[in-house]
Amino acid sequence: MFSRKKQIEEVPEQLTAIWQCTNDECNGWMREEFAFEAEPTCRQCASPMQRNSRMLPMLVNTSGDQRAIKLSIPNGNPG
């Protein structure tokens, strides 16, 4: 039997470093590589954020490390 539905392609996932909001009532988070600050604050509630990790779909970041760009750090190496 044939089906006209497209078969859903499985997206590969990887363990990804993220920043997660410390406020229990907020579910804000962002990928570490897309953070503009060394220690970001939550954009939704302005609470501090802490490092964590999640299984997320793989992304190709063609714009480089955002913190390094903002801070003018060559090659993304702060030291």
N, CA, C and O atoms as a Tripos MOL2 file, in Angstrom:
@<TRIPOS>MOLECULE
protein
  316   315    79     0     0
PROTEIN
NO_CHARGES

@<TRIPOS>ATOM
      1 N           0.8310   -1.1670    0.0000 N.3       1 MET1
      2 CA          0.0000    0.0000    0.0000 C.3       1 MET1
      3 C           0.8820    1.2380    0.0000 C.2       1 MET1
      4 O           1.9230    1.2570    0.6560 O.2       1 MET1
      5 N           0.4810    2.2570   -0.7190 N.am      2 PHE2
      6 CA          1.2680    3.4700   -0.8530 C.3       2 PHE2
      7 C           0.6770    4.5870   -0.0020 C.2       2 PHE2
      8 O          -0.5320    4.6450    0.2230 O.2       2 PHE2
      9 N           1.5310    5.4510    0.4550 N.am      3 SER3
     10 CA          1.1110    6.5890    1.2590 C.3       3 SER3
     11 C           1.6840    7.8610    0.6430 C.2       3 SER3
     12 O           2.8440    7.8860    0.2310 O.2       3 SER3
     13 N           0.8970    8.8870    0.5800 N.am      4 ARG4
     14 CA          1.3670   10.1560    0.0200 C.3       4 ARG4
     15 C           2.0790   11.0290    1.0490 C.2       4 ARG4
     16 O           2.6670   12.0500    0.6940 O.2       4 ARG4
     17 N           2.0300   10.6410    2.3040 N.am      5 LYS5
     18 CA          2.7010   11.4090    3.3460 C.3       5 LYS5
     19 C           4.2100   11.3040    3.1640 C.2       5 LYS5
     20 O           4.7480   10.2400    2.8590 O.2       5 LYS5
     21 N           4.8740   12.4330    3.3590 N.am      6 LYS6
     22 CA          6.3320   12.4140    3.3430 C.3       6 LYS6
     23 C           6.8210   11.7290    4.6030 C.2       6 LYS6
     24 O           6.2920   11.9460    5.6930 O.2       6 LYS6
     25 N           7.8220   10.9110    4.4390 N.am      7 GLN7
     26 CA          8.4060   10.2950    5.6160 C.3       7 GLN7
     27 C           9.2340   11.3460    6.3420 C.2       7 GLN7
     28 O          10.0230   12.0680    5.7330 O.2       7 GLN7
     29 N           9.0420   11.4170    7.6400 N.am      8 ILE8
     30 CA          9.7440   12.4120    8.4350 C.3       8 ILE8
     31 C          11.1800   11.9540    8.6400 C.2       8 ILE8
     32 O          11.4480   10.8460    9.1040 O.2       8 ILE8
     33 N          12.0940   12.8480    8.2760 N.am      9 GLU9
     34 CA         13.5080   12.5660    8.4310 C.3       9 GLU9
     35 C          13.9020   12.8270    9.8820 C.2       9 GLU9
     36 O          13.5490   13.8640   10.4430 O.2       9 GLU9
     37 N          14.6200   11.9070   10.4810 N.am     10 GLU10
     38 CA         15.0400   12.0870   11.8600 C.3      10 GLU10
     39 C          16.2160   13.0620   11.9100 C.2      10 GLU10
     40 O          17.2140   12.8850   11.2120 O.2      10 GLU10
     41 N          16.0830   14.0890   12.7420 N.am     11 VAL11
     42 CA         17.1170   15.1210   12.8710 C.3      11 VAL11
     43 C          18.1370   14.6510   13.9110 C.2      11 VAL11
     44 O          17.7600   14.3020   15.0290 O.2      11 VAL11
     45 N          19.4260   14.6400   13.5530 N.am     12 PRO12
     46 CA         20.4360   14.2110   14.5230 C.3      12 PRO12
     47 C          20.5370   15.2140   15.6710 C.2      12 PRO12
     48 O          20.4930   16.4260   15.4610 O.2      12 PRO12
     49 N          20.6740   14.6850   16.8870 N.am     13 GLU13
     50 CA         20.7860   15.5200   18.0780 C.3      13 GLU13
     51 C          22.1440   15.3220   18.7190 C.2      13 GLU13
     52 O          22.7930   14.2910   18.5400 O.2      13 GLU13
     53 N          22.5650   16.3380   19.4780 N.am     14 GLN14
     54 CA         23.8180   16.2410   20.2150 C.3      14 GLN14
     55 C          23.6710   16.9440   21.5550 C.2      14 GLN14
     56 O          22.8280   17.8280   21.7060 O.2      14 GLN14
     57 N          24.4810   16.5590   22.5210 N.am     15 LEU15
     58 CA         24.4810   17.2150   23.8190 C.3      15 LEU15
     59 C          25.0660   18.6110   23.6220 C.2      15 LEU15
     60 O          26.2110   18.7510   23.1940 O.2      15 LEU15
     61 N          24.2820   19.6430   23.9330 N.am     16 THR16
     62 CA         24.6360   21.0210   23.6250 C.3      16 THR16
     63 C          24.7160   21.8420   24.9010 C.2      16 THR16
     64 O          23.8480   21.7360   25.7680 O.2      16 THR16
     65 N          25.7540   22.6590   25.0200 N.am     17 ALA17
     66 CA         25.8940   23.5580   26.1630 C.3      17 ALA17
     67 C          24.8910   24.6980   26.0170 C.2      17 ALA17
     68 O          24.7700   25.3000   24.9500 O.2      17 ALA17
     69 N          24.1720   24.9880   27.1070 N.am     18 ILE18
     70 CA         23.1700   26.0550   27.0860 C.3      18 ILE18
     71 C          23.3080   26.9130   28.3370 C.2      18 ILE18
     72 O          23.9820   26.5380   29.2960 O.2      18 ILE18
     73 N          22.6550   28.0750   28.3070 N.am     19 TRP19
     74 CA         22.4320   28.9060   29.4880 C.3      19 TRP19
     75 C          20.9710   28.7670   29.8250 C.2      19 TRP19
     76 O          20.1180   28.9190   28.9510 O.2      19 TRP19
     77 N          20.6550   28.4750   31.0980 N.am     20 GLN20
     78 CA         19.2900   28.2500   31.5370 C.3      20 GLN20
     79 C          18.9600   29.2340   32.6560 C.2      20 GLN20
     80 O          19.7830   29.4730   33.5400 O.2      20 GLN20
     81 N          17.7600   29.8020   32.6170 N.am     21 CYS21
     82 CA         17.3140   30.7610   33.6230 C.3      21 CYS21
     83 C          17.2490   30.1050   34.9950 C.2      21 CYS21
     84 O          16.8190   28.9590   35.1220 O.2      21 CYS21
     85 N          17.6780   30.8360   36.0230 N.am     22 THR22
     86 CA         17.6540   30.3050   37.3860 C.3      22 THR22
     87 C          16.3050   30.5080   38.0700 C.2      22 THR22
     88 O          16.0600   29.9350   39.1310 O.2      22 THR22
     89 N          15.4330   31.3130   37.4790 N.am     23 ASN23
     90 CA         14.1040   31.5550   38.0330 C.3      23 ASN23
     91 C          13.2280   30.3320   37.7530 C.2      23 ASN23
     92 O          13.0450   29.9550   36.5950 O.2      23 ASN23
     93 N          12.6870   29.7130   38.7990 N.am     24 ASP24
     94 CA         11.8810   28.4940   38.6460 C.3      24 ASP24
     95 C          10.6010   28.7180   37.8420 C.2      24 ASP24
     96 O          10.0760   27.7830   37.2370 O.2      24 ASP24
     97 N          10.1030   29.9430   37.8340 N.am     25 GLU25
     98 CA          8.8660   30.2380   37.1180 C.3      25 GLU25
     99 C           9.0990   30.5860   35.6450 C.2      25 GLU25
    100 O           8.1400   30.7440   34.8900 O.2      25 GLU25
    101 N          10.3470   30.7050   35.2350 N.am     26 CYS26
    102 CA         10.6890   31.0620   33.8510 C.3      26 CYS26
    103 C          11.2920   29.8430   33.1540 C.2      26 CYS26
    104 O          12.0320   29.0770   33.7720 O.2      26 CYS26
    105 N          10.9830   29.6630   31.8850 N.am     27 ASN27
    106 CA         11.5660   28.5420   31.1510 C.3      27 ASN27
    107 C          12.5600   29.0150   30.0930 C.2      27 ASN27
    108 O          12.8020   28.3150   29.1100 O.2      27 ASN27
    109 N          13.1320   30.1970   30.2900 N.am     28 GLY28
    110 CA         14.0790   30.7650   29.3280 C.3      28 GLY28
    111 C          15.4010   30.0040   29.2790 C.2      28 GLY28
    112 O          15.9200   29.5650   30.3050 O.2      28 GLY28
    113 N          15.9360   29.8560   28.0650 N.am     29 TRP29
    114 CA         17.2400   29.2420   27.8650 C.3      29 TRP29
    115 C          17.7630   29.6520   26.4920 C.2      29 TRP29
    116 O          16.9890   30.0770   25.6340 O.2      29 TRP29
    117 N          19.0660   29.5250   26.2810 N.am     30 MET30
    118 CA         19.6720   29.7990   24.9750 C.3      30 MET30
    119 C          20.9140   28.9420   24.8060 C.2      30 MET30
    120 O          21.5660   28.5620   25.7790 O.2      30 MET30
    121 N          21.2250   28.6470   23.5630 N.am     31 ARG31
    122 CA         22.4620   27.9040   23.2860 C.3      31 ARG31
    123 C          23.6500   28.7760   23.6710 C.2      31 ARG31
    124 O          23.6430   29.9830   23.4310 O.2      31 ARG31
    125 N          24.6580   28.1720   24.2630 N.am     32 GLU32
    126 CA         25.8270   28.9170   24.7210 C.3      32 GLU32
    127 C          26.5160   29.6360   23.5570 C.2      32 GLU32
    128 O          26.9890   30.7610   23.7160 O.2      32 GLU32
    129 N          26.5720   29.0010   22.4090 N.am     33 GLU33
    130 CA         27.2700   29.6080   21.2740 C.3      33 GLU33
    131 C          26.5500   30.8220   20.6910 C.2      33 GLU33
    132 O          27.1310   31.5590   19.8940 O.2      33 GLU33
    133 N          25.2840   31.0390   21.0790 N.am     34 PHE34
    134 CA         24.5430   32.1990   20.6000 C.3      34 PHE34
    135 C          24.3770   33.2740   21.6680 C.2      34 PHE34
    136 O          23.6530   34.2460   21.4520 O.2      34 PHE34
    137 N          25.0330   33.1170   22.8190 N.am     35 ALA35
    138 CA         24.9720   34.1230   23.8790 C.3      35 ALA35
    139 C          25.9360   35.2620   23.5330 C.2      35 ALA35
    140 O          27.0390   35.0210   23.0410 O.2      35 ALA35
    141 N          25.5130   36.4950   23.7920 N.am     36 PHE36
    142 CA         26.3390   37.6590   23.4970 C.3      36 PHE36
    143 C          27.2250   38.0640   24.6680 C.2      36 PHE36
    144 O          28.1380   38.8710   24.4920 O.2      36 PHE36
    145 N          26.9790   37.5280   25.8510 N.am     37 GLU37
    146 CA         27.7230   37.9130   27.0410 C.3      37 GLU37
    147 C          28.3890   36.6890   27.6650 C.2      37 GLU37
    148 O          27.9510   35.5570   27.4560 O.2      37 GLU37
    149 N          29.4460   36.9270   28.4280 N.am     38 ALA38
    150 CA         30.1470   35.8300   29.0920 C.3      38 ALA38
    151 C          29.2400   35.1530   30.1150 C.2      38 ALA38
    152 O          29.2690   33.9300   30.2440 O.2      38 ALA38
    153 N          28.4330   35.9280   30.8460 N.am     39 GLU39
    154 CA         27.4360   35.4100   31.7760 C.3      39 GLU39
    155 C          26.1290   36.1530   31.5270 C.2      39 GLU39
    156 O          25.8770   37.1860   32.1470 O.2      39 GLU39
    157 N          25.2980   35.6350   30.6260 N.am     40 PRO40
    158 CA         24.0800   36.3550   30.2410 C.3      40 PRO40
    159 C          23.0050   36.3670   31.3180 C.2      40 PRO40
    160 O          22.9840   35.5270   32.2170 O.2      40 PRO40
    161 N          22.1120   37.3470   31.1980 N.am     41 THR41
    162 CA         20.9070   37.3810   32.0250 C.3      41 THR41
    163 C          19.7440   36.9830   31.1250 C.2      41 THR41
    164 O          19.8020   37.1400   29.9050 O.2      41 THR41
    165 N          18.6950   36.4690   31.7430 N.am     42 CYS42
    166 CA         17.5310   36.0010   30.9960 C.3      42 CYS42
    167 C          16.8440   37.1660   30.2930 C.2      42 CYS42
    168 O          16.5760   38.1960   30.9110 O.2      42 CYS42
    169 N          16.5640   37.0070   29.0240 N.am     43 ARG43
    170 CA         15.8860   38.0580   28.2400 C.3      43 ARG43
    171 C          14.4030   38.1450   28.5790 C.2      43 ARG43
    172 O          13.7570   39.1470   28.2710 O.2      43 ARG43
    173 N          13.8650   37.1210   29.2030 N.am     44 GLN44
    174 CA         12.4330   37.1100   29.5050 C.3      44 GLN44
    175 C          12.1250   37.6990   30.8760 C.2      44 GLN44
    176 O          11.1200   38.3890   31.0430 O.2      44 GLN44
    177 N          12.9910   37.4300   31.8640 N.am     45 CYS45
    178 CA         12.6720   37.8870   33.2280 C.3      45 CYS45
    179 C          13.8310   38.6220   33.9000 C.2      45 CYS45
    180 O          13.6920   39.0690   35.0380 O.2      45 CYS45
    181 N          14.9680   38.7560   33.2210 N.am     46 ALA46
    182 CA         16.1560   39.4710   33.7160 C.3      46 ALA46
    183 C          16.8380   38.7900   34.9050 C.2      46 ALA46
    184 O          17.6200   39.4340   35.6040 O.2      46 ALA46
    185 N          16.5650   37.5190   35.1500 N.am     47 SER47
    186 CA         17.2390   36.7600   36.2120 C.3      47 SER47
    187 C          18.5900   36.2690   35.7040 C.2      47 SER47
    188 O          18.8070   36.1900   34.4950 O.2      47 SER47
    189 N          19.5040   35.9380   36.6280 N.am     48 PRO48
    190 CA         20.7810   35.3540   36.1980 C.3      48 PRO48
    191 C          20.5510   34.0000   35.5250 C.2      48 PRO48
    192 O          19.5220   33.3550   35.7290 O.2      48 PRO48
    193 N          21.5170   33.5890   34.7310 N.am     49 MET49
    194 CA         21.4270   32.2920   34.0560 C.3      49 MET49
    195 C          22.5900   31.4260   34.5030 C.2      49 MET49
    196 O          23.6370   31.9370   34.9000 O.2      49 MET49
    197 N          22.4040   30.1010   34.4390 N.am     50 GLN50
    198 CA         23.4680   29.1610   34.7900 C.3      50 GLN50
    199 C          23.7020   28.2070   33.6350 C.2      50 GLN50
    200 O          22.8070   27.9500   32.8300 O.2      50 GLN50
    201 N          24.9210   27.6870   33.5640 N.am     51 ARG51
    202 CA         25.2650   26.7360   32.5050 C.3      51 ARG51
    203 C          24.5720   25.4060   32.7570 C.2      51 ARG51
    204 O          24.3940   24.9720   33.8950 O.2      51 ARG51
    205 N          24.1860   24.7730   31.6470 N.am     52 ASN52
    206 CA         23.5630   23.4650   31.7000 C.3      52 ASN52
    207 C          23.7720   22.8220   30.3370 C.2      52 ASN52
    208 O          24.4870   23.3770   29.5030 O.2      52 ASN52
    209 N          23.1730   21.6800   30.0960 N.am     53 SER53
    210 CA         23.2620   21.0450   28.7760 C.3      53 SER53
    211 C          21.9490   20.3570   28.4570 C.2      53 SER53
    212 O          21.2130   19.9510   29.3560 O.2      53 SER53
    213 N          21.6610   20.2300   27.1580 N.am     54 ARG54
    214 CA         20.4390   19.5800   26.6740 C.3      54 ARG54
    215 C          20.7520   18.8410   25.3840 C.2      54 ARG54
    216 O          21.6860   19.1740   24.6550 O.2      54 ARG54
    217 N          19.9340   17.8220   25.1290 N.am     55 MET55
    218 CA         20.0010   17.1630   23.8320 C.3      55 MET55
    219 C          19.1720   18.0030   22.8680 C.2      55 MET55
    220 O          17.9530   18.1030   23.0080 O.2      55 MET55
    221 N          19.8440   18.6060   21.8890 N.am     56 LEU56
    222 CA         19.1860   19.4900   20.9330 C.3      56 LEU56
    223 C          19.5690   19.1020   19.5130 C.2      56 LEU56
    224 O          20.6110   18.4830   19.2970 O.2      56 LEU56
    225 N          18.7320   19.4610   18.5440 N.am     57 PRO57
    226 CA         19.0970   19.2150   17.1480 C.3      57 PRO57
    227 C          20.3960   19.9450   16.8020 C.2      57 PRO57
    228 O          20.6450   21.0560   17.2690 O.2      57 PRO57
    229 N          21.2060   19.3040   15.9870 N.am     58 MET58
    230 CA         22.4760   19.8990   15.5800 C.3      58 MET58
    231 C          22.2110   21.1010   14.6870 C.2      58 MET58
    232 O          21.3540   21.0590   13.8050 O.2      58 MET58
    233 N          22.9610   22.1780   14.9270 N.am     59 LEU59
    234 CA         22.9080   23.3790   14.0910 C.3      59 LEU59
    235 C          24.3060   23.6920   13.6010 C.2      59 LEU59
    236 O          25.2960   23.3970   14.2700 O.2      59 LEU59
    237 N          24.3740   24.2910   12.4270 N.am     60 VAL60
    238 CA         25.6520   24.7560   11.9080 C.3      60 VAL60
    239 C          25.6680   26.2610   12.0890 C.2      60 VAL60
    240 O          24.8970   26.9740   11.4460 O.2      60 VAL60
    241 N          26.5400   26.7500   12.9580 N.am     61 ASN61
    242 CA         26.6490   28.1730   13.2380 C.3      61 ASN61
    243 C          27.6910   28.7740   12.3090 C.2      61 ASN61
    244 O          28.8910   28.6690   12.5660 O.2      61 ASN61
    245 N          27.2410   29.3990   11.2350 N.am     62 THR62
    246 CA         28.1690   29.9650   10.2590 C.3      62 THR62
    247 C          28.6410   31.3580   10.6340 C.2      62 THR62
    248 O          29.5300   31.9030    9.9790 O.2      62 THR62
    249 N          28.0600   31.9480   11.6840 N.am     63 SER63
    250 CA         28.4470   33.3020   12.0700 C.3      63 SER63
    251 C          29.5020   33.3190   13.1690 C.2      63 SER63
    252 O          29.8990   34.4000   13.6060 O.2      63 SER63
    253 N          29.9630   32.1830   13.6220 N.am     64 GLY64
    254 CA         31.0150   32.1240   14.6310 C.3      64 GLY64
    255 C          30.4850   32.3230   16.0320 C.2      64 GLY64
    256 O          29.2740   32.3500   16.2490 O.2      64 GLY64
    257 N          31.3960   32.4610   16.9860 N.am     65 ASP65
    258 CA         31.0520   32.6340   18.3920 C.3      65 ASP65
    259 C          30.5700   34.0610   18.6120 C.2      65 ASP65
    260 O          31.3370   35.0020   18.4060 O.2      65 ASP65
    261 N          29.3220   34.2450   19.0240 N.am     66 GLN66
    262 CA         28.7250   35.5710   19.1720 C.3      66 GLN66
    263 C          29.4070   36.3980   20.2550 C.2      66 GLN66
    264 O          29.5650   37.6080   20.0900 O.2      66 GLN66
    265 N          29.8160   35.7710   21.3630 N.am     67 ARG67
    266 CA         30.5100   36.5200   22.4250 C.3      67 ARG67
    267 C          31.8280   37.0540   21.9090 C.2      67 ARG67
    268 O          32.1960   38.1900   22.2090 O.2      67 ARG67
    269 N          32.5500   36.2470   21.1320 N.am     68 ALA68
    270 CA         33.8390   36.6750   20.6060 C.3      68 ALA68
    271 C          33.6630   37.8380   19.6370 C.2      68 ALA68
    272 O          34.4850   38.7540   19.6060 O.2      68 ALA68
    273 N          32.5990   37.8030   18.8490 N.am     69 ILE69
    274 CA         32.3440   38.8880   17.9100 C.3      69 ILE69
    275 C          32.0530   40.1730   18.6710 C.2      69 ILE69
    276 O          32.6150   41.2180   18.3450 O.2      69 ILE69
    277 N          31.1900   40.1170   19.6720 N.am     70 LYS70
    278 CA         30.8190   41.3020   20.4370 C.3      70 LYS70
    279 C          32.0050   41.8520   21.2100 C.2      70 LYS70
    280 O          32.1730   43.0690   21.2890 O.2      70 LYS70
    281 N          32.8310   40.9850   21.7830 N.am     71 LEU71
    282 CA         33.9670   41.4210   22.5830 C.3      71 LEU71
    283 C          35.2420   41.6130   21.7680 C.2      71 LEU71
    284 O          36.2850   41.9490   22.3290 O.2      71 LEU71
    285 N          35.1750   41.4060   20.4670 N.am     72 SER72
    286 CA         36.3240   41.5360   19.5460 C.3      72 SER72
    287 C          37.4700   40.6130   19.9420 C.2      72 SER72
    288 O          38.6240   41.0380   19.9790 O.2      72 SER72
    289 N          37.1610   39.3610   20.2370 N.am     73 ILE73
    290 CA         38.1590   38.3710   20.5870 C.3      73 ILE73
    291 C          38.4850   37.5650   19.3350 C.2      73 ILE73
    292 O          37.5960   36.9170   18.7840 O.2      73 ILE73
    293 N          39.7460   37.5860   18.8650 N.am     74 PRO74
    294 CA         40.0890   36.8260   17.6580 C.3      74 PRO74
    295 C          39.9520   35.3280   17.8780 C.2      74 PRO74
    296 O          40.3590   34.8190   18.9220 O.2      74 PRO74
    297 N          39.3860   34.6170   16.9130 N.am     75 ASN75
    298 CA         39.2220   33.1560   16.9110 C.3      75 ASN75
    299 C          38.4090   32.6200   18.0840 C.2      75 ASN75
    300 O          38.4430   31.4180   18.3440 O.2      75 ASN75
    301 N          37.6860   33.4670   18.7940 N.am     76 GLY76
    302 CA         36.8440   33.0050   19.8800 C.3      76 GLY76
    303 C          37.5870   32.5670   21.1240 C.2      76 GLY76
    304 O          36.9950   31.9530   22.0110 O.2      76 GLY76
    305 N          38.9140   32.8800   21.2100 N.am     77 ASN77
    306 CA         39.7190   32.5010   22.3710 C.3      77 ASN77
    307 C          39.9170   33.7080   23.2650 C.2      77 ASN77
    308 O          40.6430   34.6280   22.8880 O.2      77 ASN77
    309 N          39.2890   33.7400   24.4530 N.am     78 PRO78
    310 CA         39.3850   34.9000   25.3190 C.3      78 PRO78
    311 C          40.7550   35.0920   25.9670 C.2      78 PRO78
    312 O          41.0590   36.1900   26.4330 O.2      78 PRO78
    313 N          41.5670   34.0780   26.0070 N.am     79 GLY79
    314 CA         42.8270   34.2110   26.7330 C.3      79 GLY79
    315 C          43.9550   34.0300   25.9040 C.2      79 GLY79
    316 O          45.0880   34.1120   26.3770 O.2      79 GLY79
@<TRIPOS>BOND
     1     1     2 1
     2     2     3 1
     3     3     4 2
     4     3     5 am
     5     5     6 1
     6     6     7 1
     7     7     8 2
     8     7     9 am
     9     9    10 1
    10    10    11 1
    11    11    12 2
    12    11    13 am
    13    13    14 1
    14    14    15 1
    15    15    16 2
    16    15    17 am
    17    17    18 1
    18    18    19 1
    19    19    20 2
    20    19    21 am
    21    21    22 1
    22    22    23 1
    23    23    24 2
    24    23    25 am
    25    25    26 1
    26    26    27 1
    27    27    28 2
    28    27    29 am
    29    29    30 1
    30    30    31 1
    31    31    32 2
    32    31    33 am
    33    33    34 1
    34    34    35 1
    35    35    36 2
    36    35    37 am
    37    37    38 1
    38    38    39 1
    39    39    40 2
    40    39    41 am
    41    41    42 1
    42    42    43 1
    43    43    44 2
    44    43    45 am
    45    45    46 1
    46    46    47 1
    47    47    48 2
    48    47    49 am
    49    49    50 1
    50    50    51 1
    51    51    52 2
    52    51    53 am
    53    53    54 1
    54    54    55 1
    55    55    56 2
    56    55    57 am
    57    57    58 1
    58    58    59 1
    59    59    60 2
    60    59    61 am
    61    61    62 1
    62    62    63 1
    63    63    64 2
    64    63    65 am
    65    65    66 1
    66    66    67 1
    67    67    68 2
    68    67    69 am
    69    69    70 1
    70    70    71 1
    71    71    72 2
    72    71    73 am
    73    73    74 1
    74    74    75 1
    75    75    76 2
    76    75    77 am
    77    77    78 1
    78    78    79 1
    79    79    80 2
    80    79    81 am
    81    81    82 1
    82    82    83 1
    83    83    84 2
    84    83    85 am
    85    85    86 1
    86    86    87 1
    87    87    88 2
    88    87    89 am
    89    89    90 1
    90    90    91 1
    91    91    92 2
    92    91    93 am
    93    93    94 1
    94    94    95 1
    95    95    96 2
    96    95    97 am
    97    97    98 1
    98    98    99 1
    99    99   100 2
   100    99   101 am
   101   101   102 1
   102   102   103 1
   103   103   104 2
   104   103   105 am
   105   105   106 1
   106   106   107 1
   107   107   108 2
   108   107   109 am
   109   109   110 1
   110   110   111 1
   111   111   112 2
   112   111   113 am
   113   113   114 1
   114   114   115 1
   115   115   116 2
   116   115   117 am
   117   117   118 1
   118   118   119 1
   119   119   120 2
   120   119   121 am
   121   121   122 1
   122   122   123 1
   123   123   124 2
   124   123   125 am
   125   125   126 1
   126   126   127 1
   127   127   128 2
   128   127   129 am
   129   129   130 1
   130   130   131 1
   131   131   132 2
   132   131   133 am
   133   133   134 1
   134   134   135 1
   135   135   136 2
   136   135   137 am
   137   137   138 1
   138   138   139 1
   139   139   140 2
   140   139   141 am
   141   141   142 1
   142   142   143 1
   143   143   144 2
   144   143   145 am
   145   145   146 1
   146   146   147 1
   147   147   148 2
   148   147   149 am
   149   149   150 1
   150   150   151 1
   151   151   152 2
   152   151   153 am
   153   153   154 1
   154   154   155 1
   155   155   156 2
   156   155   157 am
   157   157   158 1
   158   158   159 1
   159   159   160 2
   160   159   161 am
   161   161   162 1
   162   162   163 1
   163   163   164 2
   164   163   165 am
   165   165   166 1
   166   166   167 1
   167   167   168 2
   168   167   169 am
   169   169   170 1
   170   170   171 1
   171   171   172 2
   172   171   173 am
   173   173   174 1
   174   174   175 1
   175   175   176 2
   176   175   177 am
   177   177   178 1
   178   178   179 1
   179   179   180 2
   180   179   181 am
   181   181   182 1
   182   182   183 1
   183   183   184 2
   184   183   185 am
   185   185   186 1
   186   186   187 1
   187   187   188 2
   188   187   189 am
   189   189   190 1
   190   190   191 1
   191   191   192 2
   192   191   193 am
   193   193   194 1
   194   194   195 1
   195   195   196 2
   196   195   197 am
   197   197   198 1
   198   198   199 1
   199   199   200 2
   200   199   201 am
   201   201   202 1
   202   202   203 1
   203   203   204 2
   204   203   205 am
   205   205   206 1
   206   206   207 1
   207   207   208 2
   208   207   209 am
   209   209   210 1
   210   210   211 1
   211   211   212 2
   212   211   213 am
   213   213   214 1
   214   214   215 1
   215   215   216 2
   216   215   217 am
   217   217   218 1
   218   218   219 1
   219   219   220 2
   220   219   221 am
   221   221   222 1
   222   222   223 1
   223   223   224 2
   224   223   225 am
   225   225   226 1
   226   226   227 1
   227   227   228 2
   228   227   229 am
   229   229   230 1
   230   230   231 1
   231   231   232 2
   232   231   233 am
   233   233   234 1
   234   234   235 1
   235   235   236 2
   236   235   237 am
   237   237   238 1
   238   238   239 1
   239   239   240 2
   240   239   241 am
   241   241   242 1
   242   242   243 1
   243   243   244 2
   244   243   245 am
   245   245   246 1
   246   246   247 1
   247   247   248 2
   248   247   249 am
   249   249   250 1
   250   250   251 1
   251   251   252 2
   252   251   253 am
   253   253   254 1
   254   254   255 1
   255   255   256 2
   256   255   257 am
   257   257   258 1
   258   258   259 1
   259   259   260 2
   260   259   261 am
   261   261   262 1
   262   262   263 1
   263   263   264 2
   264   263   265 am
   265   265   266 1
   266   266   267 1
   267   267   268 2
   268   267   269 am
   269   269   270 1
   270   270   271 1
   271   271   272 2
   272   271   273 am
   273   273   274 1
   274   274   275 1
   275   275   276 2
   276   275   277 am
   277   277   278 1
   278   278   279 1
   279   279   280 2
   280   279   281 am
   281   281   282 1
   282   282   283 1
   283   283   284 2
   284   283   285 am
   285   285   286 1
   286   286   287 1
   287   287   288 2
   288   287   289 am
   289   289   290 1
   290   290   291 1
   291   291   292 2
   292   291   293 am
   293   293   294 1
   294   294   295 1
   295   295   296 2
   296   295   297 am
   297   297   298 1
   298   298   299 1
   299   299   300 2
   300   299   301 am
   301   301   302 1
   302   302   303 1
   303   303   304 2
   304   303   305 am
   305   305   306 1
   306   306   307 1
   307   307   308 2
   308   307   309 am
   309   309   310 1
   310   310   311 1
   311   311   312 2
   312   311   313 am
   313   313   314 1
   314   314   315 1
   315   315   316 2
@<TRIPOS>SUBSTRUCTURE
     1 MET1         2 RESIDUE 1 A MET
     2 PHE2         6 RESIDUE 1 A PHE
     3 SER3        10 RESIDUE 1 A SER
     4 ARG4        14 RESIDUE 1 A ARG
     5 LYS5        18 RESIDUE 1 A LYS
     6 LYS6        22 RESIDUE 1 A LYS
     7 GLN7        26 RESIDUE 1 A GLN
     8 ILE8        30 RESIDUE 1 A ILE
     9 GLU9        34 RESIDUE 1 A GLU
    10 GLU10       38 RESIDUE 1 A GLU
    11 VAL11       42 RESIDUE 1 A VAL
    12 PRO12       46 RESIDUE 1 A PRO
    13 GLU13       50 RESIDUE 1 A GLU
    14 GLN14       54 RESIDUE 1 A GLN
    15 LEU15       58 RESIDUE 1 A LEU
    16 THR16       62 RESIDUE 1 A THR
    17 ALA17       66 RESIDUE 1 A ALA
    18 ILE18       70 RESIDUE 1 A ILE
    19 TRP19       74 RESIDUE 1 A TRP
    20 GLN20       78 RESIDUE 1 A GLN
    21 CYS21       82 RESIDUE 1 A CYS
    22 THR22       86 RESIDUE 1 A THR
    23 ASN23       90 RESIDUE 1 A ASN
    24 ASP24       94 RESIDUE 1 A ASP
    25 GLU25       98 RESIDUE 1 A GLU
    26 CYS26      102 RESIDUE 1 A CYS
    27 ASN27      106 RESIDUE 1 A ASN
    28 GLY28      110 RESIDUE 1 A GLY
    29 TRP29      114 RESIDUE 1 A TRP
    30 MET30      118 RESIDUE 1 A MET
    31 ARG31      122 RESIDUE 1 A ARG
    32 GLU32      126 RESIDUE 1 A GLU
    33 GLU33      130 RESIDUE 1 A GLU
    34 PHE34      134 RESIDUE 1 A PHE
    35 ALA35      138 RESIDUE 1 A ALA
    36 PHE36      142 RESIDUE 1 A PHE
    37 GLU37      146 RESIDUE 1 A GLU
    38 ALA38      150 RESIDUE 1 A ALA
    39 GLU39      154 RESIDUE 1 A GLU
    40 PRO40      158 RESIDUE 1 A PRO
    41 THR41      162 RESIDUE 1 A THR
    42 CYS42      166 RESIDUE 1 A CYS
    43 ARG43      170 RESIDUE 1 A ARG
    44 GLN44      174 RESIDUE 1 A GLN
    45 CYS45      178 RESIDUE 1 A CYS
    46 ALA46      182 RESIDUE 1 A ALA
    47 SER47      186 RESIDUE 1 A SER
    48 PRO48      190 RESIDUE 1 A PRO
    49 MET49      194 RESIDUE 1 A MET
    50 GLN50      198 RESIDUE 1 A GLN
    51 ARG51      202 RESIDUE 1 A ARG
    52 ASN52      206 RESIDUE 1 A ASN
    53 SER53      210 RESIDUE 1 A SER
    54 ARG54      214 RESIDUE 1 A ARG
    55 MET55      218 RESIDUE 1 A MET
    56 LEU56      222 RESIDUE 1 A LEU
    57 PRO57      226 RESIDUE 1 A PRO
    58 MET58      230 RESIDUE 1 A MET
    59 LEU59      234 RESIDUE 1 A LEU
    60 VAL60      238 RESIDUE 1 A VAL
    61 ASN61      242 RESIDUE 1 A ASN
    62 THR62      246 RESIDUE 1 A THR
    63 SER63      250 RESIDUE 1 A SER
    64 GLY64      254 RESIDUE 1 A GLY
    65 ASP65      258 RESIDUE 1 A ASP
    66 GLN66      262 RESIDUE 1 A GLN
    67 ARG67      266 RESIDUE 1 A ARG
    68 ALA68      270 RESIDUE 1 A ALA
    69 ILE69      274 RESIDUE 1 A ILE
    70 LYS70      278 RESIDUE 1 A LYS
    71 LEU71      282 RESIDUE 1 A LEU
    72 SER72      286 RESIDUE 1 A SER
    73 ILE73      290 RESIDUE 1 A ILE
    74 PRO74      294 RESIDUE 1 A PRO
    75 ASN75      298 RESIDUE 1 A ASN
    76 GLY76      302 RESIDUE 1 A GLY
    77 ASN77      306 RESIDUE 1 A ASN
    78 PRO78      310 RESIDUE 1 A PRO
    79 GLY79      314 RESIDUE 1 A GLY
